[in-house]
Amino acid sequence: MSRLPGVADLAARATAVPLVRIQPMPLRDRSPDPGIFGPGSVTWKVLREPILVLGGGRALLLQVANPLVAQGAIDHSSYRTDPYGRLLRTLEWVAVCSFGTTIEARAICRSVNRLHGSVRGRLPRRHATAEHRPRRAYSARDQSLLTWVHASFVDTMLVTHDALVGGLADRDRDRFVREWNTVAALMGVPEGGRWSSRADLAGYIAAEISSGRVTPGRGSRAVAETVLAPPLPSILARPAWRLLAFTTVGLLPDQLRRDYGIFWTPAHDAAHHGLCAGMRAVHASLPRRLRVSPTHDWAARRVGAPAAAQRRRAA
């Protein structure tokens, strides 16, 4: 992981990885409804950035650090045979919730909730931890797990934006957290999992990790191995994937990185900080296609935002 390409190559090389290639437009409804968030939201400002896909692995590793979430992935998904599928479906959910009409956002949340209804089982002995004993029941509709999965996503988007793009004020981070409370409600997250500020969210994440409830078990590490080193369709994708994995690992909380058993030295830390600082520095000079998602632009046209105004916002 310590062998890095030049900073300016980060966004361009990321597009060579299969899971971050531009997917078919997930939006269909052309009515002018601005959706849950709309053009003036912090969500549109943050999630228009294609580079945030580099945080996808971080969100997954944060989620499956809870052994019960990891077991759900093991028992009910094809993460080994189709390692990109879950992330691609998550990206579609994010795009539709963020930029779709209200009808589209509500529909995709209902669809995910229906799928979650059948995700249940028990933790096998080999995947148990001190806080999660053998044969403990899990369900994707469990409110504590819903809260952790939601928190992992919201936290990751802010961490990744701060690391690779930058420029958000504290009030914007707080507003982003509050904006996603609407989606939390649609996904069945209890009121206790709807925070009013970035500090509140960060406090929850830290408390879950320090309590031991979020400590990777054997199952978590098995999922992490696939996330960080999946089978690739071509050796040409390996350099880009190594870079993506390095970025992912560097964005994790220090404690979780240790708990996963990931080799990480002060030299890795310095290299990661340098990489992120370089990305922030060159961000404004990147081609527009690497700074603004086509999904964002499609939604802006749908609601009638003038193209010139959209370009100014993206500048």
Buried (B, 14 or more C-beta within 10 A) or exposed (E): BEEBBEBBEBBEBBBBBBBBEEEEEBBEBEEEBBBBBBBEBBBBBBBBBBBBBBBBBBBBBBBBBBBBBBBBBBBBBEBBEEBBEBBBBBBBBBBBBBBBBBEBBBBBBEEBBEEBEEBBBEBBEEBBBEBBEEEBEBBBBBBBBBBBBBBBBBBBBBBBBBBBBEEBEEEBBBBBBBBBBBBBBBBBBEEEBBBEBBEEBBEBBEEBBEEEBBBBBBBBBBBBEBBBEBEBEEEEBEBBBBBBBBBBBBBBBEBBBEBBEBEBEEEBEEBBEEBBBBBBEBBEEBEEEBBBBBBBBBBBBBBEBEEEEBEEBBE
